[in-house]
């Protein structure tokens, strides 16, 4: 494709994504379906450009003001992540001069807001919690692409065997720093064509997400509930930990998300998983299981702000009002899920949010209202689950993962045991 034609497509895609009326990955996928003639390299250039823009949107919008021509084209030029030679072939002499001028601006000379690229409602509580030095480390980490993590299906093979198989396929993978089941892969290889993937031996799952399943630590033969199962990444990890025994319910209010679990479940070799769509957190199925479940995971609906490396549009699409509405859902879901836990059973509440409002605030409110649940020290629980250096992952007895500290997505998880 001619360089200028591809740059114009980048501008068109940026215009669509910039509306922020749908998840960026959905908009990008729909755009590619409309342009089936694009090659793999062209798609990669467009996608990476869009995500680069979303990560540093405030900076690029500010810098673009000094240029001329269509705004979305200016943004595409500034955020371009394809071949530099290809880009320059698409630019007019005036655009080339402007780009050189903009690129000469020292990053540290920009206003703080243009360097951290977060809305005030998000930046302010994170700065207050972390302090100046750590806040900037987090901001830098959130503006970098996330690595690709895999979870090895322990029902099918050992981690070192999966690592060797990937190596044989020309893919370098290293053991994750904390999860005993994880491998980290550099780049974006086409995993879905590997036999290792199609036979369910590996699944794509962030290391932080793997740690949530390890914190719940289900055992053989138990009754377990994944209360907000979604597409089932943690469900599959829990089922493998149970060695395909017992009974594992995967509940979710979205049938569409549960449908996405079915092909993954078929690959996994698990037969102990029972996906079920529920109408709401007070569904009759929940009532029938009250007091009968050994372990319950509540990976609650949340802002997703711990995944900004992968989903940078969330910081522009979320709002304080949305977070407040999510808190109401989190309270209701956690209280309902707690009814399932039998005496001596374990309850884990988790989010992929960075905000105290969705994490400690909800957990502390629940603990105050439910004295029959006593806290379980996350460090001790993770140690028992053979998690490496568990003390690095915990704060005040809870799991707290930060992208800049742990190179994972941001996660929070707290565990309780119901008194007998």
N, C-alpha and C positions, 0 to 999 in steps of 0.2 A: 504493500500500500504506500502511496506517495506520502512523504513526511507531513505535508501540510494537511492532507486529508485525515491522517491519524490524530494530529493535534486538534483539528476541528471536532473529531469524535470525542476526544478527551474533554473539550470545552462543553460539548453537548451533554456528556455524562455528568460532569461537574454541576451543570445547571439542574439536572434531574435530582442528583443526590442532595444538592444544596437546599432543596425545598424542605428537607428533614421531615417529610410526611410519611416515611416508611423506613424500616431498617435499611442501612446502606447496602448490606449484602444482598438483600432482596432486590433493590433497585439495580445494582450492578448485574445480578443474574438475569433480570428481565431485559436489560439493555443488550446483553450478549445473545440472548435468544432472538432479539430483533436483528442482530448483526452476525449471522451465522458464518459469514465469509471471513471473519477475523481469525488469524492464526493464534497459536498458543502464546507466542512471544508478544504479539500485539495486545492480546487480552491481559497478559501480565503487566505490560506497561501502563495500560489504562487503569487497571485495578489498583496498582501500587501508587499511581498518581493521585487517584481519588482518596485513598486512605492517608497518603501523606498530607493532602489538603485538610482532611478532617482532623488530623492530629494537631496541626498548627494553623487552624483556620483563622484565628484572630490575627496572627502575624502576617499571613499571606494576604488577607483582606486589606490590612493596613498598607502593606508594601505595594499592593496593586493600584492604590489610589494615584501613585505617581506616574503610571503609564497611560497609554492611550489605546483606543480600539475597544472591542467588546470585552466586558469585565470577565466573563467566564474564560475567554481565551487568555487574558492576562493571568488569571489564577492557574490555568493549565500550564502556562509557561513556567511560573514560579514553582509549582509543585511537581513538575515533571520528574518521573522516576524511571523513564526508559533510557535508551541510548542518548548520550549527550550529542554525539555526531548527528544522530537522526533529528534531534530537536533543532539544532542549529541550521539544518537544511530546510527546516520549515519556517524559519524566522526571516522577517524583512530586516534590512540594515538598521532601521530605527529600533526594532524590537531587540536586536542583538546588543546595540549600545545600551538600551535601557536595562537589559538583563545584567550586563557587566556592572552597571552602576548600582543596581540593587544588591548584587552579590558581594559588592565591596563594603556594604554596611556591616559594621562589627556587631555580632549578636548581643554582646553585653551592653551596647549603647541603647538597645530597645527598652521600652517601658516593661516593668515586671509582667504585666498582664499579657504582653505580646511574646514573652519568653516562656511562661508556663502554659499559656493557651487553655485556660480553664475559665468557666463563668465564675463570677464572684461568689455565688452561693455555694459552690463546691470548693473553691480555693481557700476561702476563709476558715472553715472548720478544719480542713486538713493542715493548714499552716498553724492553727492554734494547737492542734494535737501533736504535731511532729516537731515544731520549731523550725526556724529558718533553714538551717543546714540540711536537715533531713527532708524538708518539704521540697527543696530544689532537686535533691536526689530522686525523690519520687516523681516529680514533674518530668525530669529527664527520662526516667525509665518508662513512664506512660507514653512518651512520644517516640518510643522505639518499637519496632515490630516484635511480636511475641515469638519465642521459639516453638518448634513443633515437638510435643511430647506424646509418647505412646505408652499404653499400659499393656503389659504382657499378660495374656490369659493363662493363669497358672494351672488351669485344668488341662491345657494342651502342651505346654512346654515351659522350660525355665528361662529366666531372663538372659542368661549367657548364651543359650541356644538361639533365642530370637536375635540377639545381637550378632551372632555369627551368621545367621541366615540373611540378615540385612546387609552385612559386610559382603557376603557372597553375591548379593544383588547390586553391589556398588554403592551402597548407602551407609555412610558413617553414622554410627549411633553410640552414645555414651550413657552409662548408667546415671539416672537422676540422683541429685545430691541427697535427697531425703527418702523418697518412696522406694521400697525394695522391689517394686514391680515396674518401675518406669525406665524408659529409654528416651533420650533427647536426640533429635535429629536436626542437623543443620540444613538450611534451605527448605525447599518445598518439593520433595520428590513425589512422583506419581505412585503413591502407596496403594491406591485402590485396584491396581492391576497386579499386585504381588500376590502370590499364593498364600503367603504369610498373613495377608489381610483378608483375602476372600475366604480362607478356611477358619477365620475367627481367632487366630493365634495372637493378633495384636489389634488394639483399638486406639484411635486417637483420643487422648484425654490428658488435659493439663495435670501436671504433677500435684498442684494444689487440690484439685478435684479428687485425685487418687487418695490423698491424705484424709479426706472426709470419710470415705468408706473404711479406711483403716482405723479411724477414731471410733466408728460405730462397732467395728470388730465382731461381726456376727459369727456364730459357731455352727458346726454341723448339727443338723436336725432341728434348728430353732425356727420359730415363727417370726418373720421380719417384715416390716413395712417400709417401703420407700414412698413417703407420703406425697411428694411433689416430683414424680419420676421424670416428667418431661420425655425427652428422647431416649432416656435410659442409660446414660453413660455410667452413673453411679450404681444403677440397678445391676448392670452386668458385672461390675466389680464386686458387689455384695454377693451375687449368686456364686461367683467363682470362689470367694472367701468361704462360703458355706459348703464348698465342694459338691455343689449340685444336689444337696440334700435339703430336708426341711421344706418350708414353704415361704416364698418371697412374693409379697403383693406389691405390684407397681401401680400406685394410684395417681391419677391426674385428672383435672377437670377438662383437659383438652384431648379429644379423641385423635385430632390431627397429630399432636406430638407423640401420642402412644403408637400411632401407625408407623412413625419413624423408627420406633423401637423394634418392630417385628423383623425386618431383615437383619438387624444387628443380633437379635436374639437367636435367629435361625443359624447364623454363623457361629455363635458362641458355644453351641453344644449344650446350653443350659436347658433343663426341663423342669426346674423347680420354681420358675417365674410365672406369676399370674397377673398379667396386665389387666387393669379395670378402670374404665372411665367413671368418675364420680360427678354428681351434680354440683356439689359444694362440700365444704369441710364437715358438714353435719349430715352427710348422706347416710342412709339406712345401713349401708355396708359397714360404715365406721361404727355405728352403734352395735352391730352384731358382734364385732370383734373387740369391743371394749374390755380392757383388763386381761386380754389373752395373748398379747404380743410381747415377745422377748426383747426386741430392739426396734426402735422407730427412728428413721432419719427424716428430718424436716428440712429439706433444702429449699427454703422459702422463696416465693416470688420476691424479687428485689430490684433495685435500680440497675444492677449489673455493672456498677462503676469500678469494680475490681478487674473488669475485662477490657478496660479502655485501650490496651495495646492491640486487641483484636477488633474491638467495636468502638472506635473513637467517636462515632456519631452519637453515642449515648450521652456524652457530656453536653451535647447541644440539644438533644431531644428530651432529656429528663428535666425536671424542675422541682423546686421545693414543694410545690403543691402535690406533684406526683409522688414524691417521697413520703409525704404525710399520708396520702391515700394508701400507699404500700404498707406503711406501719400498721394501719388498721387491719389490713389483710394478714399481716404477719402475726399480730396478736391473736386473731381469731383462729388461724390455722394451727399455731403452736398449741393453743389451749385445747383445741379439738383433738389434735394428734396425741396429746398427752394422755387422753382418756384411754387410748389403746394399750398403754404400757402396763404390764402386770407387775405386781410387787417383785422387786429385785431386778426388774428390767431396765434397759438403758434407753435414754432419749437424747438425741443430738439435734440441736437447732443450728442451722448454717445459712450463710448468705455468701454471694460473691460481690459484696459491697465493701467500700472503704469507710463508710460513714458510721459513726457511733450511733446515730439515730436509728439505724436499721439493725444494729448489732448489740452492743452493750445495753442500750436503753431497753430494747425488747426483752433481752435475756434477764435483766435485773427486775423488770416488771413481772415477768413470769415467775421468777424465783420468789419474789415477795408474796405473790398471790397463791403459790403452791408449795407450802412448807413440807408436803409429803415427798418432794423431790429434792434430793441432796446433791450438791455439785460433785462431779468426778474430775479429778485433776487430769487435764489433757496431756500433760507431759508424761505422767505415769502410764496412761492408756496408750499413747503412741510408742513409748518404750517397749511395752508388751507386744505391740504389733510389729516390732522390729524396724521401726522408723529410725533412720540415722539422725543423730544430733537433735533429738526431739526438743531439748531445752531451747534451741535457737528459734523454735517455731511457736513458742507459747509465751503469753503475757498474762499474769495474774490467774493462772490456771486454765486459760482458754487458748484455743488455736487462733493465731493472728498472723496471716500471711500478707506480706507486702512485696510488690514487684521489685522495688529497689533493694530490698534486703535478701529476698529468697529466690528471685528470678522466676517466680510463679505468678499466676493471676492473684489478685487480692481476694483473700477468703477470711471469713470468721466462722468459728464453730465452738459451741459450748456443749458440754455433756452433763447429764444428770442421771442418777439412779433413783428409781422409785423405792421408797422405804417399804420394807416388808411388814 
